[in-house]
Structures are given as structure tokens and as C-alpha cells.
Amino acid sequence: MTDLHRPLRSLRQGNWFKLICGASYQHLPAVRSLVLAYALAGADCIDVAADPAVIHAAQSALRSAMSLQKSAQQRGFPMDGLPWLMVSLNDGEDPHFRKAEFNPVYCPPDCSRPCEKVCPAQAIVFSRGTDRAPGHVDKLSEREFSGDLSDEFSGVIDDQCYGCGRCVPICPYDRISTRSYVFAPAAVAPLVLSGVDAVEIHTQIGRLADFKRLWQAIEPFVPTLKLIAISCPDGEGYIDYLWALHDVISPLPCALIWQTDGRPMSGDIGNGATAAAVKLGQKALSANLPGYIQLAGGTNSYTVSKLKSLGLLAPYFDSDPTVSEPAKTIAGIAYGSYARTLLAPILEQLEQSLDRSVKSNVAQSDFESNSELNSGSSFVSLPVAEVKHNLGQNFDDLEAKAALQREAVLHLEDSELLWKAVRTAHTLVSQIKQPMTAFAPSG
């Protein structure tokens, strides 16, 4: 079978790189910038929330990335086509599908607010009128350009929270809780599986019946997909459960990834987190499951060197892209919180630059002349009718703004800020790509 897809080739070569934007992360400016930077840096897959607005923002960023491919290659970045776009679904309660919440009215005025300091997504803020703890950094002012927050806002910025849960145990007054959500398969499957390349299902041991219900809703769309991924944390009966899942989904007409979720959403913590990710990857490999094994949950700058030291990252090839043979080595790595944190300081500046450029475009032209979502494009995108149905009257504004944002990106083609973000992303992407890319981008 001829291999026409660079991401599939990366899987088969053992140097697959996936960016996890976050199953609960809905901050559209950051999603747009993350997708753009990591696509230009050579990522193979981008995993986003199963939210039509988020999917739309990611697809718009991919269009921008494709228009900048030549510039990226001239600067030495190994971009060769677009990464696959993936959405994440869950069959039950899962830490990736939740949001933190609390009522700031009940926060004691003398609290040092450790929740604000520990939040990696900067999703917790307190109004300027409130007394600050010594050494406090005013995060609210960094977001004013978006116009989404007022000086009086306090609490959790819902779109920016991705459910890591670090704020919950650190609250000295036990005032922070989380709310979880589970997708209704029949309602969401037709939407999120129209216009994406891959689907990842988050499950846990003991939820086979729930998995089957979700799979029944997804199964009609599987022939249109390039990849199915299954993510499951460790526990008693782990291997038996994965084999039971394999029996449910077989046979598959596309590639299959087993994502080993070592220590969820902990990659920006340190070396200990990556040890958990690698350990679970070894356990999955020992099961001789058909498909590819890909690490997640605790992956960071230590992960590649750890895998190499254990001899787990040697490239391997198979003749059939659906992979009927068991994996022999780790095929790839997915990076979430670490990849986002790595770019956070640059992305804040880049988002502001893009926002200023968009506003400039709005001042110079009307929405109609800039709204050209699908004209002459070979990109896969959500059917307009379905997105309109789910977004209602907000769709026209979203579509027009996306067009203006893509134009704004082109205006930033020579911006050092944009290519600084890509260079930084490439420092992570290149770690696993090193066997086949022996050059350093000029940026």
C-alpha cells in the first residue's frame, strides 16, 4: 500500500510527534497560535477539544501554516505538509474533561491565593481592586487586549482552564471544586468526525460497556479517518482491558495508536513525571498489542533521552499502515502541558500581535471581502452547514474573523516573533525527529 501521508510515515519510522492542545482547552487565540507554531515546526498531529469553535480555529491556523510552508522550509524547518487534526472524546469521567471552579466572593481577603500562582494555564485571576499577595504578578493585564475580561473579574477563566487540578488540593480553605463532562455519543459524533483526520478515545479500566456505546456512535465514521487512538491510564487489569478494547474495534481500516497516559497533565513538572510515562509505555509494549505505542502523560524534555537510553526509540517499519503486527518500540510521543508551557511567554506576545493586526484589517476592510473560508482551498474543514447549526448566529462572525486572522498571519510572515515561536517549538519537535533531521533551522 502506498504511503501518501507524512504523519503515517512518521509513525512507521518511530519519530511521531503529537501536540496536545487539551481536551478541555478552549482559549481560541492560544489554540490558534499553538497549532500554527507546532505545524510550522514539523508536528505530525494536533489534538484539540471536540468543540466546533476550537476545531474551526485549529483548521484556520492550519491554513495559515500551509500558506507559510515555503517560508518555513527556507528557514530550515522540516515542514512537509500539514499535521493531522485530532479530536478527543471520553466514555466517562476523566481528568482531561473537566474545569476548575470556585466563587471568589467566599475567598478570605487575607488568602495568599496559591491557586493563582500554581495554575499553569494562567486561568485563575483576581480583580485589580482586590488586595494582592506580595510578589504577585498581574496576569489580568496580559489579557486585556482580548477584551474578554474586565478589571472587576475574579475567578476561573473557563476557556483557559484545561482541568489539571493542581489548584484543588492547594487551596487552604478547600473552596475549589471541579465539574466534569462526558460526551453524548449520538449528538457529538457526527459533528466532530466531519472534517477531522483522527479521533482519540479516553477510557479507563472497567468501562468497557461505556466504551462500546461511544464506539457504536463513532464506527460509521471510521472509514473516513486516518487514525484511531485509545488513551488509558494504568491500573489493575490494564493489559486485559486493552485487549478487550482491541476486540471491540477490530478490524480497523486505519492506523491504531495506544496512548499510554503515564501521569496525566504533569509534563511541565520534571524528570519524575517522564519516568511514569516511560514505565507505562514499557508495560504496553510487553503486551504485544497490534498497533503503535505512543507516550503521553508526563512527557517533557527528558523523555526522548530516557527512551534512547533504554533502547526504546529505534525506528521500525511495517508493510501495512493499519499495523497488524505488534509494536516493537515506542512509535512516538505526545506533549501537552510541557509543550504549551514552553511557548507560553512567546504566545502571549504573538497573540497580541495577531490581535492588533486583525483589528487593523477590520479597520481597512469589511468582513465580506475578507471572508473566504473555502475558496480554492484543499484543506479539510467542517461542513459549513454543520458548523452554522452548532454555532448559530455566531458562525458568521467566527468565519469572518478566522479569515482576518489568516490574513494577519501573512502580515507577520517576516515577524521575528512568529519564527521565534516556531524555533522554540522546533527544539521539542526535533528531539524525536533527530534521526532523520540533522540540521538546525536558521529561523
Disulfide bonds with the S-S distance in Angstrom:
none
